[in-house]
Amino acid sequence: MNISALYERAKLPIKVALALSISMITAIWLGWDRPYWAGLAVTVMSMVETSGHSLRKGKWRLVGTFYGTASAFFLLAFFAQDVGIMMVLFTLLVGICGYMIFNPRYGYIWSITITVCSLILVMGDMNPISDFNLATLRLEETLLGFICHIVVFSILWPQSSRPVFENAVLDLLKQQQTNLVNRRHQLIKRDQHTVTRTVLGEGLKLVMRLQDLLYGAEADSYHILRERKSWQYIIEVGDQWAVAIGHLTEAIDLLKDANLDMEKPQIDAIFRYLLHNFQQCEAMVKTGKSPSKRQISCFQYMKLGFHPETDMHTQGALLLLERQLNSMAKLSDELVLAFYSAYSGECWSRDEQSLPKPIKRWSLDTERLIASFKGMLVVACLVLIWYYYNPPGGSLMIALGAIFGLTFISLPFANMKKMLSYIVGWSVFVLLEYIFIIPLLNQPYQIALFYFFSTFFIWFSFSAAKDLVSRVIGTMILVISTKSVMCLTPVYAPALAISILMAFTICLLLIIFFNEFPFSAQPERVMLRRLKMLKNVLAWQLRYTVATTQERRRWWVPIVGLLYNIRPITLVMGADNAAKAIPWKKFPEVSEEQAQVIIHRLYLLVLRINSLKDGYAKWRLNTKDDLAQSMVKDSVLRIATALEHTDGYQNLLVLEQEMLSVYNDVHRRIHLIDRQVEIEGDISLEEALNLHRALASLGLLVNELKVLSEAMAEFDFKALEIQYFTI
């Protein structure tokens, strides 16, 4: 490894070690007890990738400290005389925080809330006066660690969150340009092999990552904060663009056998306009400057034309393609204006028709509920051990169980055996330091140097991104196990360090047990649960889409909806992440390639269903054709039934045959309307096109389900249900 690589690798360890040692030695200099709290604040803030995320975590840490203090004071004020009730309420608080800790924006607040509440209750010995002093001290030292981290990370090699955010925006723009080029080749050059299925899922994942990066960029970039509405609107456009791509894919699939020689010039012109808009947005991000407003063009509606020799099926699909391409051109205009506003500071009027505000419904994530339940089980067992046996360090075990139980359980697919090896390894390392090095230290500057070099060694030796958990655990064990050295009157007590490590090990064994057995957190089990939940969610949302207003107002609908209103793409991404973490060598009966094929088909299935819901909602809003509405509703309900039952896919073939006759009728009506022939039902062209879109979505959805069922039939899901008991 060359010198420049070592230099880059040493930057973060130097910053973390310097901030940690300065914060703790400053706390000692100020005469504050328990200075290791300041060191823990620095450690946690150093886990994130940019300074903006660090600032945000520092702010959330202060807020969480306040909430945790308030929670501890509430429990002590009303239940100090009845420890049993207080521990029951504390366990419920662990469950609530365990669920909310997964919130992408505010989850860290809840993590700190339960951490501070646990430490105040345990270390204050359930005494209100002691707890008030501890809460004040905790707030002071958290603020000290926050300030030391900001100062060091701002002076030494600062890293802004804005470039990271803008690079993610560039990735999304480039990915969408690739997507458009593929669709253009598919239509104009009739190249079916250029369409990659993975692009659809990657685009949705990039949009969701942008939201998290935006929160961090707001913290240290005034430019991003000032134009937050514009950037938020850009993310919303990206989300809506995924639905538009789904509609475009439907129209292209309907035209895969059609002769489009006469329409190619107009289609090519629209695609070139879309690519020009994305390139214009990309140029603004790269240069950081907005063009003159005169250079921003506005798209004029472009018709693909009507040709008498074109058959009814092709003509209907062409009309859908015309509407969709023009709608996407209008959406791309909104995107350009949003980028222009973000870089020029000028306001613009939002087009509510191009991008209506999404309807948000409350929902619960079952995986988050499972993690919350496991955290409550860990704490409940530790409370029972403390209440009935009262072992040495029993109350400390409760705090450690609450803190590290939620931390480890919330980690995605955490390998608990590896966690145990980390703890054993770092415990041995710290104990050796405690025995052979710490007795030689008798000056404050020596203690500061000890923590500096120890922290630097931990962060430099395990500098890879995959080793984040290892270096954080090592730093926490270093700070907590040697806390007696940082008292105002230093105490050399190896027995105390050993008791802390033993309590920590007992907590981890309980965490491993509950993490493996009730609803195992192994990635293969998570993937199976996500797939099963996805099937039920899609069936519920299809039924809700075609339900009448009276049916939606039934008393039980909001309650059931809490479980099934979750975004399907979130479940597919969860299954995708789990599939990538599965050790496939342990399951020779199945292959990773088969699983990825199913995941890619699920991304397409979600896009099909989103397109169906969007198309059906637009048609249902204006239609007066009760017969057609009843027919479409019956078809959607049959698809939902097929999803709910494992053997329901065999009924899709009959449904597809029924759909063919409906297609013919709709195409005939559109064909006559376009020729200005009066037909029965007094249906408008707009209504007919919306009906055509809904029916096209239905047909393509049925076909997608058939392909998906064939892929699933070749995959042995039962092989993944075998669980090996190994610790």
N, C-alpha and C positions, 0 to 999 in steps of 0.2 A: 504494500500500500504506500503510495507516494505521500510527500509532506502536505501537499494541498488538500488531499482527501482526509488526512488526519486532522488538519486544521479545521476543516468544515465539520468533521465529526465531533471535535472538542468544543465547539461553540455552545451548544445547548447544555452539556454538562457543566461548563464553567459558569454559565448564567444561573443555572439551578443551584449549584453548590454555593455560589457567592450570595445569592438572595437568601438561601436558607440559613447560612452561617451568620449573615448580617442581622437577619430578623431575630434570631435566638439570642445572639450576644447583646443586641440592643434591649431586648426584654429583660435580660439579666442586669444590664446597666441601669435600667429604669426601676429596678427593684420589684419587678412583677414575678409572681410565682407561676409555675407551669409554662415556661417559655416555649415548650415543644408544640403548643397550639399554634404559635406563629409559624413554626417550621412545617407543620402539617398543612397550613393554609398555602404556603409556597409550593409544597409538593403537589397538591391537588390542582392548583392553578397552572402548573407546568405541564400537566397532562395534555392540554389542548394544543392545536396545531399553529395558531396564530395569536398575535397580540390582541386582536379584537375579541377572539374567543376567551382569552385570558381575562381581559377587562370585564367581559360579560359574566364570566364565572366568578370573578371577584365581587362584582355587584350582587350577583345572586347569592353568594356566600354570606354577605352582610344581611341580606333580606332573610335568608334561611336561618341565620343566627338569631334574628329578632323573633321569627315565628317559633323556632325551637324553644327559645327562652320563655315566650308567652305560653306555649303548650305545657312546659314543665311547671311554671308558676300556677297555671290553672289546675293541674293535677294535684299539686301540693296544697293549694288553698282550699280545695273542696274534699280531698280524699286522703290527706296525710294520716288520718286516724284509722283508715281501713286500707291497709296495703294491698289486700286481695283485689278489691274493686279497682284500685289505682293501677295494678298490673294488668287487669283485664282491659281497662281503657287504653293503657299503654300498648298492649298487643293489637288492639283495634287501630290505634294510630299507626303502628308499624304496617298494618295491612293497607291503610289508605295511602301512606307514603310509598309503599311498595308498588302500588298501582300507578300513582302519579309520577313516579320516578322515570317512567318511560316517555313522559311528555317531551317532545323534541325541543321545546323552547324553555319551559319552566321546570323540567324534571330535576335539575340540580338544586333548586330551592327546596324541594321536598326531601332530597337526599341529605342536605345540611340540616333541615328541620329535625329529622329523626336522629341525626348524629348529635346535635347540640342537646336535644331533649334527653337523650340517653345519658350523655356525660354529666349533665347537671343533676339528674335524678340520682345517679349512682355515686358520683364523686362527692356530692353534697350530703350523702348519708340520709337522704330524705328529710333534711333539716331546712326549713324555709330561709333562715338567715344565711346559712352557709351557701345555699343554692343561689341567693341573690348576689352574694359576693362572687361566686363562681361565674354567674351569668355576665356580670359586669366585666370580670377579668377576661372571659372568653371573647366578648365583643371587642375589647381593647386589643387583644393579641391577634385576633383575626384581622382587624383593621391595620395593625402593624405589619403583618405578613403581606396583606394586600398592597400596602404602600411600598414595601421593600421590593416586591416582585415587579410592580409597575416601574419603579425607578431603574432597577437593574436591567430589565428587559427593554426599556425605552432607550437606555444609553448604550448598552452593548449589543451590537448587531441587531437593531430593531427589525422586525418583520411585520409589515402591515397586512391586514386581512383583505384590503381592497384588491391587490393583484391576484390573490387566490380566488376571490369571488369572480373577478373579471375573466380569469382563465377558465373557470367553470362555465361562464356565459359563452365564451368563445367555443368551448367544446360542444355546447348545446347547439349553437348556430351552425357549426361545421357538420354536426351530425344530421341536422335537419336539411342542410344543403345536399348531403349525400343521399338522404331519403328522397328528396325531390328529384335528384338526378336519376335514381333508380326507377322511380315512378314514370319519369319522362321516357326513359328507355323502354320501359314496359309498354307504354302506350304507342310511342312513335316508331321505335325500332323493333317492337314486338319481341323484346328480349325478356323472357320469363325468368332467366337465371340470375339477373342482376338484383332481384329483390331479396334482401336478407331479412330473415324473420327476427334476428336478434336486435335489429335497429329499433324496432317498435318498443321493446322492453327497455332498451338502454336510454331512449329519449325520455320515457316516463321516470326512470330512476334519476336522470340528470336534473329534471325539473324539481323533484323532491329534495335533492341535495342542495339545489340553489336556495331553497327556502331557509335551510339551516345556515348556509354560508352568509346569507343576507343578515341574519341576526348578529353574527360576529362582525361583519363589515361595518354595521351601523355603529359599533362601539368605538372604533378607532379611526373612522373616516367621516369627516364632516360632510364631504361631498355626497357620500352614500346616504347619510342620515338626512341631509337636506332634501334629497330627491327620493326619499323612501317610497312615496306613493307611486312614482314612476317605475321604480324597480319592482315593487310589488305587483304592479299592473303587468309588467313584462313577464313575471312568473305565471300570472293568471292566464296570459295569452298563450304561454307555452303549454299550460295544462289544457286549454281549449284546443290548441293545435293538434293534440293527440286525438281528440274526438274527430276533428276535421280530417286527419289522416285516415281514421277508420272509415269515414264516409267515402273518401277518395278511393280507398282500397276496394270498397264494395262496388263502386261504379266501374273501376278498372276490371274487376273480376267478371262483371256482367258483360264487358266488351272484349273479353280475351279472344273470342273467335270472330269478331266483327272486322269488316274492311273499313279502315278509317283514313284511306288515302286522301279523300277530299277535305277532311277535318284536321289533318295534321298541321297545316300552317297556323290555324287559330290556336290549337292546343299547344303547339310549340311556343307561340307568342306569350301565352299566359304563363307557362312554366318559366320562360326566360324572365318575365316580369317578377315572378316570385323569387327566383334566384337572385335577381338584381336587388330586390329589397333586403334579402338576407345578407348579401355581400355589403350593402350599404350599412347595415347594422354592425356587421363585423368590422368594417373600417372605422366606425365611430368608437368601438370598444378598443381597438388597437391604438388609435391615435389619441383617444381621449378628447376629441374635438367633434363638434357637430357641424354639419355642412350648412350652407346657406339654405334658408327655408324655400327659396325659389328652386333649389335642386331636388326638393322632395315632391315627387309627382303623385297624382291621385288616379287610381285605376278607373277606367271607363268600362262599363259592362260590355262584354264581348259575347256574341252569339256564335254558336257552332254551325248554325244553318240547318235547313230542312231539305231533304232530298226525297222525292216521291218514291224512288226505287228502293229506299231503305226499308227493311222490314220493321214491323211494329216493335219487336223486342229490342232491336238496336236503337230505334228512334227514342223509345222511353229511357233506355240507359244513357243515350247521348244527352237528353234533356237533364237527367240527373247529374251527369258529369259537368255539363255547362253551369248548372246552378252551384255545384260544389266548388269548381275551380274559381268562379267569380266570388263566391263567399270567402274562399281562402285568400284571394287577392285583396279583398277588403280587410281581412284580418291581418294580413301582412302590412297593409298601410297603417293600421293601428299600432303594429309593432314598431314600425319606423318612427312614427310620431312619439311613441313612448320613449324610445332611445334618444330621439332628438330633445325631448323635454328633460331626460335624465342628464344630458351633457351640456345643454344650453341654459337650463334653469327656467325656460319659458313654460307656462301652463298650456294645456290643451284640453279640449272638451272630450270626455270619454264617450264613445259610441256604445250605448247600452244595448242596441240591437245586435251589434257585432259580438259583444262579449257581455251577456247578462250576468249579474251577480249570482254566484252559485248559492243554492239553498243548503244550509248546514243543518244537519240533524245529529242529535246526541247518539253516541254509540259506545259500546264496551268491547275491548279487545280480549278475547279469551286467553291468549298467551300472557297478557299482562295480569289478568285475574289469577292465573295459575301461579305466576311468580309471586304475587302478593300473598296468596294462600300459603305458599311454601315459607315465605318470610315469617308469617304469623306462627306457623308450626314450629320453626326453629326457636323463636322467642318464647313461645308457650312452654316448650320442653325445658329451656334454660330457667324460666321462672319457677317451674315445678321443682327442678333440681335445687335451686336456691332456697325455695320456700320450705321444702321438707328436709333437706340434708345440710344446707348452709355450709358448703365446702369453702376452704380458703380461696378468696378471689371470686366467690360465687356471684356477687353483685356486679363485678367487673365483667364476668362472662355474659351477663344479660346485655350490657352495653355493647360489647364486642359482637355478640350474636346479632343484635339489631343493625349495627353499622355494617359489618362485613357480610352478614347474611344477605341483606338487600343489595349490597355492592356486587357480590359474586354472582348471585342469582340473576341480577339484571344484565350481566355480561352475556353477549350472544354466544351460545354454544361453548361456554367456558369448560375447559378440561380440568375437572376438580382434582384429579390425580396429579396433574402438572402443578396446580396451585399448591398442593400439599408438599410437593418436592421443592417448590420455590421457598415456602415457609421454613422447611427443615434446613435447606441450604443456607438461607440468609440468617436463620437463627444461630446456626453454628458459627457463621462468619462474625456476627455481632457479639456472640458470647466470647469468642477468642479475643476480639478487640477489648471487650469489657475486662477480661482477666489480665491481659498482657500489656495493654496500652493505656487504658484509662487511669490505673493507679499512678502512672508517671506524670499525669497532668495536674498542675496546681495553680495555673494562671489562666485568666479569662481568654487571652489571645491563643493559648495552647488549645483550649476547648474549641475555640472558633476554627482553628486550623484542622483539628481532628474532624469536625463535622464537614469542613470544606473538602478535605481529601477523601474522606469516606464516601460522601455523596458523589463527588466527581468520579470515583472508581466505579460506583454502581451505575451511574448514567452513561459513562464512557464504555464500560465493558458490555453493556446491554443497550446499545444505541439504536438497534434496528426497530422498525415500527412494530413488528410482531412481538417484541420484548417489552412493550409498554407496561403490561401488567407486572412483569417480573421486577422492573426497576422501581415501580411505585410501591409494590409490596416490600422490597428491600429497604427503601427509604423510610417507610412507615415503621418497619420493625426496628431500624436503626434509631429513629427518634423516640419511639415509645419505650423500647427496652432500656434505653440509657437515660430515661427522664430523671432518675435520681441524681445524675451528675449536674443537671441544669437547675436544681433547686437553689434558693438563695443561700442555703447551707448545704453544700454538696454532700451526698452520702454515697459511699461505696458499698452497694448491697447486691451481690450477684444472685442471692436467693430471690430478691424481688424481680429481677429480670427473668429468672427461670420460671417463677410462678406466672408472670404475664404471658410468657411463651406457652406454658402448659394450658392456660385458660384459652389462649388463641387456638391451640391445636384441638382442644375439645370442641370448641365452636365450629371449627372447620370440618371435623368429622361429622357433626350433626348436619352441617350444610351439605356435605357430600351425600349423606344418606337421603335427606329429603329432596335433594336435587335430582337424584337418580330414580326414585321409586314412585311416588305419587306423581303421575304425569311427567315422565322422564324428559329431561332437557337435552337428551342426545339429539343431534341434528336429524337423524333419520326419523325419530318419533315426532319431532317438530314438523318436519315436512309432511308426514302423513296427517297430522292434525290440521295443518294449514289447508291441505287439499280437501279434506273432508269438510272443513268449515267453508271453504270457497264454494263447494257444490251447494251447500245449504243457503249461503248468502246470495248466490246468483239466483237460485230458485225463489227466495223471498223477494228479492228486488224486482224480478220479472212479474211476480204476482202483484206487488205493490204498484208497479207501473200501469197495469191495466185495471186496477181496482177503481171502483167508483168513489165519489166523495163520501157517500154514506158508509161504504165498506172501510174507508180509511179512518173514519171517526169512531170505530168500535173501540171500547175501553181497553182491550188487550193489545191493540196494534202498537201503541207507543212502547209498551213494556217489552214485547217480543222484538220490536225494532231496535231496542238498545243493543241486542246481540247481533242483529243482521243488517244494520245500517252502515257498517264499516265499509270503506272503499275496497272493492274487489282487488284493485291493483296492489293494495297494501298486502293482501294475503298472498298474491302471486309472488311479489318481491320477497316476502318472508319465506315462502317455499323455495324460491330461487337461492336465497342466501343459505338456507339449510342444506340444499342439495350440494352446494359448493363446499360445505364443511364436512360432509359425510366421508368417512374413511372407506371408500368403495372396495378396497382390497379385502375387507372383512366380509363382504357380501358378494361372493363370486357368482351367485345366481343372477345378479343384475349388473348393469353397467351404467357408468356416469353418462355416456352418450344417450342412452335411452331416456334417462331422467331429464336431460337437457332438451331433448325433442319434445317431451311432454310439457316442460316449462315454457318453451317457446310457443307451443300451440295454445297454452293457457293465456299468454299475453295477447295472442290474436283473438281468443275467445272473449276476453274482457273488452277488447276494442269493438268486437262485433256487438256485444250486448250494450255497450255504451252508445253505439250508433243506433241500435234498435230503440233504446229508451229515448234518445234525442229525437229521432225521426217520428216515433209514435206520438210523443208529446206534442210536437208541432202539428201533426195531422189531426190529433184528437181535439186540439184547441178550437179548430174551425170547422170540423166536419159535422154534417147533419145526417149522414148516411148510417142509420142504425144497423142495417144489415151487414154492411162492410165492417163496422165497428165490432159487432158481435162475432163475425168470422175471425177477425184478427185477434180479438181477445181470447177466443177459444184456442187458436193456434199457439199463442203465447203461454196459456195455461198448460197446454199439453207439453210444451217444451219444459216448463217448470216441473211438471210431474216426472218427466223423463230424467231430469237432473236429480230429483229427490230420491229416486229408486235406482239401485245399482243395475238392475236388468231393464231399465227403462229405455236404453238406447235402441233396442230393437224396434220400438214403435216409431222411430224417427223416419224410417223408410216410407211408411204409410203416409206420414205427415208431409214428406217431400213430394209425394205423388199428388196429394191434395193441393199443395201449393202451386203445382204446375198449372192446374186449371184456373186458379185465381190469377196467376200471372197473365194468362191469356186474356182474361176479362179486363184487367186493368190496362194492359197494353192497347187493347181495342178501344177503350174509352179515351185514353190519352191520344191515340191516333186520330180519333174522330174529333176530339176537342181542338186539336191543332189544325184540323182542316175546317174548323168553324162550322161543324155539323151539330145540330141540336140533338142531344141525347137525353135518355131518361135520367131522372134524379137531379137535373139542374146542377151538375158538379162543375166547379171551376177548374181551370188548368192548375192553379196553385194547389188546390185540394187533391187533385188527381196525382200530381207529382209527389206530394207529401205521402199519399197513400202508396204510391209506387216505391218510394224510399223505404217506408216501413216494411212493405212486403219483401223488397229486395234484402233488407236487413234480416228478416225472418228466414228467407231461403238460404242466405249465406251462413247464418247462424246454425241452421240445421246441418248444412254441409260441414261446417267446422266441428260440430259436435260428433258427427260421424267419423271424421278423420281422427279426432281426439280419442274417441272410444276405441278405435282400432289400435292406436298407439298404446293406450292403457292396457288393452288386452294382451299385448306382448310383454308387458312389464309385470314381474312377479312382486307385487306389493307385500305379500305375506312374508317374503324373505327379510324385509326390513323390520318386521315385528318381532323377530327373535332378539332377545335381550340377554347379554352376557353379564353375569354377576362377577365383576372383577374390580378390585380396589388395589 
